[in-house]
């Protein structure tokens, strides 16, 4: 991958083996009413060694697809 940017996200769920679910939250402004709307995206992350727990802040980066929905890998925990 040419785009190797690291993203910091919070772990939301850890109910699968070697996988995490992180949530990316952002705000979008409505064009008519000029009100901010909260939106979120679930990102499934591959954690090879099961090092993370729920509530941890982690660095992730984009990689080649591991499965149908999993295309991000865990890099390290944020200290």
C-alpha positions, -999 to 999 in steps of 0.1 A, spaced: 0 0 0 13 34 -9 -8 51 18 8 41 51 -8 67 74 -14 56 110 -49 63 125 -57 64 162 -89 48 172 -106 34 203 -113 -4 206 -151 -8 209 -155 -46 209 -132 -77 212 -155 -107 209 -137 -124 180 -104 -142 178 -75 -121 165 -100 -93 155 -111 -60 170 -139 -36 162 -130 1 163 -154 30 157 -145 61 138 -168 90 148 -172 122 128 -197 150 124 -214 160 92 -232 193 87 -268 192 73 -270 216 43 -306 227 49 -308 230 87 -271 238 94 -270 213 122 -242 188 130 -251 152 127 -230 125 145 -220 96 122 -199 66 129 -181 38 109 -172 4 123 -137 -8 113 -126 -44 118 -89 -46 127 -66 -77 126 -47 -82 159 -24 -111 154 -13 -116 191 -45 -105 209 -28 -76 227 -56 -51 229 -86 -48 253 -118 -28 251 -113 9 257 -76 10 245 -65 36 220 -45 20 192 -27 28 160 -39 10 129 -29 11 92 -44 0 60 -31 -32 44 -41 -58 18 -75 -74 24 -73 -102 50 -109 -111 47 -141 -96 32 -144 -69 58 -110 -68 74 -84 -46 57 -67 -29 86 -39 -42 109 -30 -33 145 4 -15 148 8 -6 184 -10 7 215 -10 44 222 8 52 255 
